[in-house]
Amino acid sequence: MATQHGLHGFHVGGRFNWHARTEMATTARAGTQAAVGTREAAIATLRVGTGFIFFWAFLDKTFGLGYSTPSARAWIHGGSPTKGFLSSVDVGPFQSMFHAWAGKQWADWLFMIGLAGIGAALILGIGMRIATAAGVLLVALMWFAVFPPARHTATGTATGSTNPFLDEHVLEALVLVALAAFGVGSRLGLGSMWQRIPVVKRHQALR
């Protein structure tokens, strides 16, 4: 009888421990999934916000919404999206190159297609690899145009640079690299649908 009682207690205790471990494992999995979901949602929000920065610049320069671009200088009214900025570059090692590009039709089109394409892709969560690579290239060119390491312009006046290493262009590039690494186009976006398209399945660079 004592032996049977001991065996009974063992089985009851074993079942209790098994259920407890199962519940603990389930709780741990739920906590991990919640943490992953929160992280992905946060990165997706960052993706959409970054995309809106690019797309808003496209809209403002195209229609002259009165923020950085007045209506009279809008692209649809004959203004050049690149002339004012690139022609005023007076720092860095590529001044002559930027001056040569300023106002050129091909430069205007590439710049505006870049802003619209990068912005739309990030907002929708599609073509993330191409969009982030193009975005890094664009902000890198803009960094060289403003060239934060320079303390004086070509005419000797102070540039007003506050940090020779980090500025908004570098931070935007870092964000784009992070978005490419995490690839969260399916959260708050159309990434899952996009990746099911046959041509996208065949070509990894289009994801």
Secondary structure, DSSP 8 states (H G I E B T S, - for coil): -HHHHHHHHHHHHHHHHHHHHHHHHHHHHHHHHHHHHHHHHHHHHHHHHHHHHHHHHHHHHHHT-SSSS-GGG-GGGT--TTHHHHHT--SSTTHHHHHHHTT-HHHHHHHHHHHHHHHHHHHHT-SHHHHHHHHHHHHHHHHHHH-TT-SB-TTS-B---S-SS--HHHHHHHHHHHHHHH--TTTTSSHHHHHTSHHHHH-GGG-
